[in-house]
Amino acid sequence: MTETLPRRDEAFRPGETALLLVDMQRIWLEPGADPSHPERGPDHYFYRKTSSRTIPNQERLLAAARANGVEVLHTIIQSLTEDGRDRSLDHKLTPIHVAPSLAEGLPVASLAPIGDEIMLPKTSCGIFNSTNVDYLLKNLGIRYLVVVGVLTDQCVDMAVRDGADRGYLVTCVADACATITQERHDIALKAFGGYCWVTDTDSVVARFNALGKTA
């Protein structure tokens, strides 16, 4: 018997669609906030790209998601303990540590969770590896997972690949993601494009708005 398979870019369905924002934290997005990279001034490519394009596009996606019944989830890099003893070995070696009391560890104000939107702290590159997001998404009945965030070639990449491996139809909104250089961003999209539908903010906003009309 021939199995009928879905398309990665098939239409989203009401009640089955989620928007995931990856690591949109002040520590990474505000110039001077990341102690690991003091050399990156406000004119660095990453800060210019995220402030002029990535964050505004995510604001549009968030507004459309919230207005049309799309589940919104946030994940941030954050230890459970103040000294970071619960971190993964990789984060200890790097080192990456964002204490739960650090204000800069929270999302930028315009992208912060509202109401009962779920925010999951993680201590690994991949959200599926150090949180219960798969359990939550399945409980929520999610089939279509829309991923945005930073860095395109690290934590976004992992979310896309791991989500696809677990049976979600994943969408990556290319102009709502960013990494340290445009070259790295473009290479990453080409590398993991086979795991998802790579598209743009306008297309996903239109799809979110269509959900509101059919709900």
Phi and psi restraints in degrees (value plus and minus 20) as a CYANA .aco file:
   2 THR   PHI     -98.9   -58.9
   2 THR   PSI     108.9   148.9
   3 GLU   PHI    -107.5   -67.5
   3 GLU   PSI     111.8   151.8
   4 THR   PHI    -108.8   -68.8
   4 THR   PSI      95.7   135.7
   5 LEU   PHI    -118.9   -78.9
   5 LEU   PSI     129.1   169.1
   6 PRO   PHI     -93.8   -53.8
   6 PRO   PSI     146.7   186.7
   7 ARG   PHI    -118.6   -78.6
   7 ARG   PSI     125.9   165.9
   8 ARG   PHI     -82.5   -42.5
   8 ARG   PSI     -48.2    -8.2
   9 ASP   PHI    -124.5   -84.5
   9 ASP   PSI       0.1    40.1
  10 GLU   PHI     -86.0   -46.0
  10 GLU   PSI     140.3   180.3
  11 ALA   PHI     -80.5   -40.5
  11 ALA   PSI     118.7   158.7
  12 PHE   PHI     -86.8   -46.8
  12 PHE   PSI     137.3   177.3
  13 ARG   PHI    -139.2   -99.2
  13 ARG   PSI     123.2   163.2
  14 PRO   PHI     -79.4   -39.4
  14 PRO   PSI     118.2   158.2
  15 GLY   PHI      59.0    99.0
  15 GLY   PSI     -24.1    15.9
  16 GLU   PHI    -142.9  -102.9
  16 GLU   PSI      -7.9    32.1
  17 THR   PHI    -140.7  -100.7
  17 THR   PSI     116.0   156.0
  18 ALA   PHI    -153.4  -113.4
  18 ALA   PSI     127.4   167.4
  19 LEU   PHI    -128.9   -88.9
  19 LEU   PSI     104.8   144.8
  20 LEU   PHI    -133.3   -93.3
  20 LEU   PSI     101.2   141.2
  21 LEU   PHI    -120.4   -80.4
  21 LEU   PSI     104.3   144.3
  22 VAL   PHI    -126.6   -86.6
  22 VAL   PSI      94.6   134.6
  23 ASP   PHI      38.7    78.7
  23 ASP   PSI      16.9    56.9
  24 MET   PHI    -105.9   -65.9
  24 MET   PSI      43.7    83.7
  25 GLN   PHI    -123.2   -83.2
  25 GLN   PSI     132.4   172.4
  26 ARG   PHI     -77.8   -37.8
  26 ARG   PSI     -58.6   -18.6
  27 ILE   PHI     -80.2   -40.2
  27 ILE   PSI     -50.9   -10.9
  28 TRP   PHI    -113.4   -73.4
  28 TRP   PSI     -45.0    -5.0
  29 LEU   PHI    -125.4   -85.4
  29 LEU   PSI     -33.1     6.9
  30 GLU   PHI    -122.2   -82.2
  30 GLU   PSI     102.5   142.5
  31 PRO   PHI     -73.9   -33.9
  31 PRO   PSI     111.3   151.3
  32 GLY   PHI      67.9   107.9
  32 GLY   PSI     -26.5    13.5
  33 ALA   PHI    -104.8   -64.8
  33 ALA   PSI     -44.5    -4.5
  34 ASP   PHI    -111.0   -71.0
  34 ASP   PSI      87.9   127.9
  35 PRO   PHI     -86.5   -46.5
  35 PRO   PSI     -36.8     3.2
  36 SER   PHI     -97.5   -57.5
  36 SER   PSI     -36.9     3.1
  37 HIS   PHI    -156.3  -116.3
  37 HIS   PSI      44.5    84.5
  38 PRO   PHI     -86.2   -46.2
  38 PRO   PSI     -37.0     3.0
  39 GLU   PHI     -94.8   -54.8
  39 GLU   PSI     -33.5     6.5
  40 ARG   PHI    -106.4   -66.4
  40 ARG   PSI      85.1   125.1
  41 GLY   PHI    -103.9   -63.9
  41 GLY   PSI     156.2   196.2
  42 PRO   PHI     -81.8   -41.8
  42 PRO   PSI     -38.5     1.5
  43 ASP   PHI    -110.8   -70.8
  43 ASP   PSI     -16.8    23.2
  44 HIS   PHI     -80.9   -40.9
  44 HIS   PSI     125.1   165.1
  45 TYR   PHI     -68.8   -28.8
  45 TYR   PSI     -66.4   -26.4
  46 PHE   PHI     -80.4   -40.4
  46 PHE   PSI     -65.9   -25.9
  47 TYR   PHI     -88.0   -48.0
  47 TYR   PSI     -57.9   -17.9
  48 ARG   PHI     -85.6   -45.6
  48 ARG   PSI     -61.9   -21.9
  49 LYS   PHI     -87.6   -47.6
  49 LYS   PSI     -66.9   -26.9
  50 THR   PHI     -87.8   -47.8
  50 THR   PSI     -57.9   -17.9
  51 SER   PHI     -94.7   -54.7
  51 SER   PSI     -52.9   -12.9
  52 SER   PHI    -111.3   -71.3
  52 SER   PSI     -44.1    -4.1
  53 ARG   PHI    -153.2  -113.2
  53 ARG   PSI     -73.8   -33.8
  54 THR   PHI     -81.9   -41.9
  54 THR   PSI     -73.0   -33.0
  55 ILE   PHI     -85.5   -45.5
  55 ILE   PSI     -67.9   -27.9
  56 PRO   PHI     -77.3   -37.3
  56 PRO   PSI     -59.0   -19.0
  57 ASN   PHI     -87.0   -47.0
  57 ASN   PSI     -58.9   -18.9
  58 GLN   PHI     -86.3   -46.3
  58 GLN   PSI     -55.2   -15.2
  59 GLU   PHI     -80.4   -40.4
  59 GLU   PSI     -61.2   -21.2
  60 ARG   PHI     -84.8   -44.8
  60 ARG   PSI     -63.7   -23.7
  61 LEU   PHI     -84.1   -44.1
  61 LEU   PSI     -62.8   -22.8
  62 LEU   PHI     -80.5   -40.5
  62 LEU   PSI     -66.5   -26.5
  63 ALA   PHI     -80.4   -40.4
  63 ALA   PSI     -64.1   -24.1
  64 ALA   PHI     -87.7   -47.7
  64 ALA   PSI     -59.9   -19.9
  65 ALA   PHI     -82.7   -42.7
  65 ALA   PSI     -68.3   -28.3
  66 ARG   PHI     -85.1   -45.1
  66 ARG   PSI     -53.6   -13.6
  67 ALA   PHI     -96.6   -56.6
  67 ALA   PSI     -37.7     2.3
  68 ASN   PHI    -144.1  -104.1
  68 ASN   PSI       0.7    40.7
  69 GLY   PHI      56.4    96.4
  69 GLY   PSI      -0.6    39.4
  70 VAL   PHI    -101.7   -61.7
  70 VAL   PSI     111.7   151.7
  71 GLU   PHI     -85.9   -45.9
  71 GLU   PSI     114.1   154.1
  72 VAL   PHI    -134.7   -94.7
  72 VAL   PSI     107.7   147.7
  73 LEU   PHI    -146.6  -106.6
  73 LEU   PSI     126.8   166.8
  74 HIS   PHI    -143.4  -103.4
  74 HIS   PSI     123.9   163.9
  75 THR   PHI    -149.2  -109.2
  75 THR   PSI     124.0   164.0
  76 ILE   PHI    -155.4  -115.4
  76 ILE   PSI     131.5   171.5
  77 ILE   PHI     -98.8   -58.8
  77 ILE   PSI      96.4   136.4
  78 GLN   PHI    -181.6  -141.6
  78 GLN   PSI     110.8   150.8
  79 SER   PHI     -95.2   -55.2
  79 SER   PSI     136.7   176.7
  80 LEU   PHI    -102.5   -62.5
  80 LEU   PSI     -44.2    -4.2
  81 THR   PHI    -132.6   -92.6
  81 THR   PSI     133.6   173.6
  82 GLU   PHI     -85.7   -45.7
  82 GLU   PSI     -53.0   -13.0
  83 ASP   PHI    -113.3   -73.3
  83 ASP   PSI     -21.3    18.7
  84 GLY   PHI      55.3    95.3
  84 GLY   PSI      -0.2    39.8
  85 ARG   PHI     -87.9   -47.9
  85 ARG   PSI     -37.1     2.9
  86 ASP   PHI    -106.6   -66.6
  86 ASP   PSI     -22.1    17.9
  87 ARG   PHI     -85.9   -45.9
  87 ARG   PSI     139.5   179.5
  88 SER   PHI     -86.0   -46.0
  88 SER   PSI     138.0   178.0
  89 LEU   PHI     -78.3   -38.3
  89 LEU   PSI     -60.1   -20.1
  90 ASP   PHI     -79.8   -39.8
  90 ASP   PSI     -62.7   -22.7
  91 HIS   PHI     -89.8   -49.8
  91 HIS   PSI     -49.9    -9.9
  92 LYS   PHI     -90.2   -50.2
  92 LYS   PSI     -58.0   -18.0
  93 LEU   PHI     -94.1   -54.1
  93 LEU   PSI     -50.5   -10.5
  94 THR   PHI     -80.6   -40.6
  94 THR   PSI     -69.3   -29.3
  95 PRO   PHI    -113.2   -73.2
  95 PRO   PSI     127.6   167.6
  96 ILE   PHI    -146.4  -106.4
  96 ILE   PSI     102.9   142.9
  97 HIS   PHI    -168.5  -128.5
  97 HIS   PSI      99.6   139.6
  98 VAL   PHI    -140.1  -100.1
  98 VAL   PSI      87.5   127.5
  99 ALA   PHI     -89.0   -49.0
  99 ALA   PSI     128.7   168.7
 100 PRO   PHI     -83.0   -43.0
 100 PRO   PSI     -41.1    -1.1
 101 SER   PHI    -107.8   -67.8
 101 SER   PSI     -24.7    15.3
 102 LEU   PHI     -99.4   -59.4
 102 LEU   PSI      96.3   136.3
 103 ALA   PHI     -81.7   -41.7
 103 ALA   PSI     -55.4   -15.4
 104 GLU   PHI     -89.1   -49.1
 104 GLU   PSI     -30.6     9.4
 105 GLY   PHI     -98.7   -58.7
 105 GLY   PSI     -29.8    10.2
 106 LEU   PHI    -104.8   -64.8
 106 LEU   PSI     141.6   181.6
 107 PRO   PHI     -81.6   -41.6
 107 PRO   PSI     133.9   173.9
 108 VAL   PHI     -79.2   -39.2
 108 VAL   PSI     130.7   170.7
 109 ALA   PHI     -75.6   -35.6
 109 ALA   PSI     -61.7   -21.7
 110 SER   PHI     -91.9   -51.9
 110 SER   PSI     -33.1     6.9
 111 LEU   PHI    -135.6   -95.6
 111 LEU   PSI     -10.2    29.8
 112 ALA   PHI     -88.0   -48.0
 112 ALA   PSI     128.6   168.6
 113 PRO   PHI     -80.3   -40.3
 113 PRO   PSI     127.5   167.5
 114 ILE   PHI    -145.8  -105.8
 114 ILE   PSI     138.5   178.5
 115 GLY   PHI      36.6    76.6
 115 GLY   PSI    -151.9  -111.9
 116 ASP   PHI    -124.9   -84.9
 116 ASP   PSI       8.0    48.0
 117 GLU   PHI     -79.7   -39.7
 117 GLU   PSI     118.3   158.3
 118 ILE   PHI    -102.2   -62.2
 118 ILE   PSI     113.3   153.3
 119 MET   PHI    -145.6  -105.6
 119 MET   PSI     104.6   144.6
 120 LEU   PHI    -133.4   -93.4
 120 LEU   PSI      97.2   137.2
 121 PRO   PHI     -95.8   -55.8
 121 PRO   PSI     122.5   162.5
 122 LYS   PHI    -155.3  -115.3
 122 LYS   PSI     134.1   174.1
 123 THR   PHI    -147.0  -107.0
 123 THR   PSI      19.0    59.0
 124 SER   PHI    -169.3  -129.3
 124 SER   PSI     150.0   190.0
 125 CYS   PHI     -86.4   -46.4
 125 CYS   PSI     -63.2   -23.2
 126 GLY   PHI    -115.5   -75.5
 126 GLY   PSI     105.8   145.8
 127 ILE   PHI     -82.4   -42.4
 127 ILE   PSI     -51.2   -11.2
 128 PHE   PHI     -94.0   -54.0
 128 PHE   PSI     -34.0     6.0
 129 ASN   PHI    -111.4   -71.4
 129 ASN   PSI     -48.0    -8.0
 130 SER   PHI    -148.9  -108.9
 130 SER   PSI      -2.6    37.4
 131 THR   PHI    -157.6  -117.6
 131 THR   PSI     154.3   194.3
 132 ASN   PHI    -118.4   -78.4
 132 ASN   PSI      12.3    52.3
 133 VAL   PHI     -80.8   -40.8
 133 VAL   PSI     -55.9   -15.9
 134 ASP   PHI     -83.3   -43.3
 134 ASP   PSI     -64.8   -24.8
 135 TYR   PHI     -78.5   -38.5
 135 TYR   PSI     -65.1   -25.1
 136 LEU   PHI     -86.4   -46.4
 136 LEU   PSI     -66.2   -26.2
 137 LEU   PHI     -81.1   -41.1
 137 LEU   PSI     -60.3   -20.3
 138 LYS   PHI     -86.9   -46.9
 138 LYS   PSI     -60.6   -20.6
 139 ASN   PHI     -83.4   -43.4
 139 ASN   PSI     -52.9   -12.9
 140 LEU   PHI    -100.6   -60.6
 140 LEU   PSI     -27.8    12.2
 141 GLY   PHI      56.4    96.4
 141 GLY   PSI       7.8    47.8
 142 ILE   PHI    -102.7   -62.7
 142 ILE   PSI     113.0   153.0
 143 ARG   PHI    -137.4   -97.4
 143 ARG   PSI     -52.9   -12.9
 144 TYR   PHI    -128.1   -88.1
 144 TYR   PSI      95.3   135.3
 145 LEU   PHI    -134.2   -94.2
 145 LEU   PSI      96.4   136.4
 146 VAL   PHI    -120.6   -80.6
 146 VAL   PSI     101.6   141.6
 147 VAL   PHI    -132.8   -92.8
 147 VAL   PSI     111.9   151.9
 148 VAL   PHI    -158.9  -118.9
 148 VAL   PSI     140.5   180.5
 149 GLY   PHI     122.2   162.2
 149 GLY   PSI    -180.1  -140.1
 150 VAL   PHI    -154.9  -114.9
 150 VAL   PSI     131.6   171.6
 151 LEU   PHI    -109.4   -69.4
 151 LEU   PSI     123.9   163.9
 152 THR   PHI     -73.2   -33.2
 152 THR   PSI     -62.8   -22.8
 153 ASP   PHI    -113.4   -73.4
 153 ASP   PSI     -10.1    29.9
 154 GLN   PHI    -148.8  -108.8
 154 GLN   PSI    -112.8   -72.8
 155 CYS   PHI     -90.9   -50.9
 155 CYS   PSI     -52.2   -12.2
 156 VAL   PHI     -86.7   -46.7
 156 VAL   PSI     -66.1   -26.1
 157 ASP   PHI     -72.8   -32.8
 157 ASP   PSI     -68.9   -28.9
 158 MET   PHI     -83.1   -43.1
 158 MET   PSI     -61.7   -21.7
 159 ALA   PHI     -82.4   -42.4
 159 ALA   PSI     -62.0   -22.0
 160 VAL   PHI     -84.5   -44.5
 160 VAL   PSI     -72.7   -32.7
 161 ARG   PHI     -84.8   -44.8
 161 ARG   PSI     -65.7   -25.7
 162 ASP   PHI     -88.2   -48.2
 162 ASP   PSI     -55.5   -15.5
 163 GLY   PHI     -84.1   -44.1
 163 GLY   PSI     -63.4   -23.4
 164 ALA   PHI     -82.5   -42.5
 164 ALA   PSI     -61.9   -21.9
 165 ASP   PHI     -82.6   -42.6
 165 ASP   PSI     -46.3    -6.3
 166 ARG   PHI    -114.3   -74.3
 166 ARG   PSI     -12.6    27.4
 167 GLY   PHI      77.5   117.5
 167 GLY   PSI     -10.9    29.1
 168 TYR   PHI    -106.6   -66.6
 168 TYR   PSI     129.6   169.6
 169 LEU   PHI    -108.2   -68.2
 169 LEU   PSI      86.2   126.2
 170 VAL   PHI    -117.8   -77.8
 170 VAL   PSI     118.0   158.0
 171 THR   PHI    -137.9   -97.9
 171 THR   PSI     113.1   153.1
 172 CYS   PHI    -132.6   -92.6
 172 CYS   PSI     103.4   143.4
 173 VAL   PHI    -110.6   -70.6
 173 VAL   PSI      80.4   120.4
 174 ALA   PHI     -80.1   -40.1
 174 ALA   PSI     -60.9   -20.9
 175 ASP   PHI    -105.9   -65.9
 175 ASP   PSI     -10.4    29.6
 176 ALA   PHI    -136.0   -96.0
 176 ALA   PSI      -0.9    39.1
 177 CYS   PHI    -148.0  -108.0
 177 CYS   PSI     141.9   181.9
 178 ALA   PHI    -180.1  -140.1
 178 ALA   PSI     137.7   177.7
 179 THR   PHI    -163.1  -123.1
 179 THR   PSI    -188.5  -148.5
 180 ILE   PHI     -88.0   -48.0
 180 ILE   PSI     -49.7    -9.7
 181 THR   PHI    -157.6  -117.6
 181 THR   PSI     138.0   178.0
 182 GLN   PHI     -83.7   -43.7
 182 GLN   PSI     -57.1   -17.1
 183 GLU   PHI     -81.1   -41.1
 183 GLU   PSI     -66.9   -26.9
 184 ARG   PHI     -81.7   -41.7
 184 ARG   PSI     -60.4   -20.4
 185 HIS   PHI     -79.5   -39.5
 185 HIS   PSI     -69.8   -29.8
 186 ASP   PHI     -84.8   -44.8
 186 ASP   PSI     -61.7   -21.7
 187 ILE   PHI     -83.5   -43.5
 187 ILE   PSI     -61.2   -21.2
 188 ALA   PHI     -82.8   -42.8
 188 ALA   PSI     -65.6   -25.6
 189 LEU   PHI     -80.1   -40.1
 189 LEU   PSI     -59.3   -19.3
 190 LYS   PHI     -87.3   -47.3
 190 LYS   PSI     -56.8   -16.8
 191 ALA   PHI     -90.3   -50.3
 191 ALA   PSI     -62.9   -22.9
 192 PHE   PHI    -123.5   -83.5
 192 PHE   PSI     -12.4    27.6
 193 GLY   PHI     -80.6   -40.6
 193 GLY   PSI     -43.6    -3.6
 194 GLY   PHI     -94.3   -54.3
 194 GLY   PSI     -29.2    10.8
 195 TYR   PHI    -118.8   -78.8
 195 TYR   PSI     -24.2    15.8
 196 CYS   PHI    -176.8  -136.8
 196 CYS   PSI     154.4   194.4
 197 TRP   PHI    -112.8   -72.8
 197 TRP   PSI      94.4   134.4
 198 VAL   PHI    -112.3   -72.3
 198 VAL   PSI     101.7   141.7
 199 THR   PHI    -165.9  -125.9
 199 THR   PSI    -183.3  -143.3
 200 ASP   PHI    -143.9  -103.9
 200 ASP   PSI     152.2   192.2
 201 THR   PHI     -81.3   -41.3
 201 THR   PSI     -65.0   -25.0
 202 ASP   PHI     -76.0   -36.0
 202 ASP   PSI     -63.1   -23.1
 203 SER   PHI     -85.8   -45.8
 203 SER   PSI     -61.6   -21.6
 204 VAL   PHI     -94.6   -54.6
 204 VAL   PSI     -58.4   -18.4
 205 VAL   PHI     -78.6   -38.6
 205 VAL   PSI     -63.1   -23.1
 206 ALA   PHI     -81.6   -41.6
 206 ALA   PSI     -60.2   -20.2
 207 ARG   PHI     -88.4   -48.4
 207 ARG   PSI     -60.6   -20.6
 208 PHE   PHI     -81.5   -41.5
 208 PHE   PSI     -63.5   -23.5
 209 ASN   PHI     -83.6   -43.6
 209 ASN   PSI     -55.0   -15.0
 210 ALA   PHI     -85.5   -45.5
 210 ALA   PSI     -53.5   -13.5
 211 LEU   PHI     -81.8   -41.8
 211 LEU   PSI     -59.8   -19.8
 212 GLY   PHI     -83.7   -43.7
 212 GLY   PSI     -50.0   -10.0
 213 LYS   PHI     -97.4   -57.4
 213 LYS   PSI     -44.0    -4.0
 214 THR   PHI    -121.4   -81.4
 214 THR   PSI     -31.3     8.7
